[in-house]
Amino acid sequence: MSTSGFFSSGDSTEQSTPSSTPAGLHVAIIMDGNGRWAIARRRPRTFGHREGAKTVRRVVEAAPDLGIGVLTLYAFSSDNWARPPGEVRTLMRLFHRHLLGESDELSREGVRLQVIGRRDRLPPLVTGAIAEAEGRTRSGGRLLLRLAVDYSARDCIVAAARRAARVGNGSSTLDRETFASLMAAALHEEVPVPDVDLLVRTGGERRLSDFLLWEAAYAELHFTDVMWPEFGREHLAAAIGDFHRRDRRFGRVGGQAAG
């Protein structure tokens, strides 16, 4: 797959743009189970996606009070293009509608929106809505909300490797920190984003599905059988509570690692 056009972003900036990410955890969520939840209720899969969009609002509202500074949501993977065309069209309409409909509220609540993923394959109405929503929310400093749309972690890593080859980084200088900065450049990140602390997947599956593979190298993983349309503040709080009970050693023995 070509990675040209991967992780393109708007160029507009404002003096009010925060220079750092909000304090708190970086939580990433694979929002799974919309279709299965709808089918279990004898409704079309698209009904599940519409209900799942309501869950996004609940989770975003709850996140700052639960100690989350960065929230990354897996909205549409690069592999999701293989889904039935009608379902894909519905998802694109939902993205368009909610990006425009929610951006003013996000701005009022201090939430900054950033969309990561390819844009060259998205409908023009969606890419226009992304640019407008990112511009409206650029000054938000309470929560950084990142939506992964047409996203593939492996393609991002390949894009960063190609960028490294173009700029001529030799093996002596291409360390983890340098490569991470190249990935950030591929994402057009205007502020540094910390690695994922906690990765949550709803819907009962137990896999990462090509999501934030580099950034989640030391993330704590939390899997729940709750389908995304039913996921609420209490489930997010339970995942955060589980995270704080973990002993994060980062390869060390107990007592050596802080946090």
ABEGO torsion letter per residue (X at the ends): XBABGBGBBBABBBAABBABBBBEBBBBBBBBGAAAAAAAAGBBAAAAAAAAAAAAAAAAAAAAAAGBABBBBBABBAAAAABBAAAAAAAAAAAAAAAAAAAAAAAAAGBBBBBBEBAAABBAAAAAAAAAAAAAAAABAABBBBBBBGBBAAAAAAAAAAAAAAAGBBAAABBAAAAAAAAAAAAGBABBBBBBABBBBBGGBBBAGGBGAAAAAABBBBBBABBAAABBAAAAAAAAAAAAABBBAGGBBBGABBX
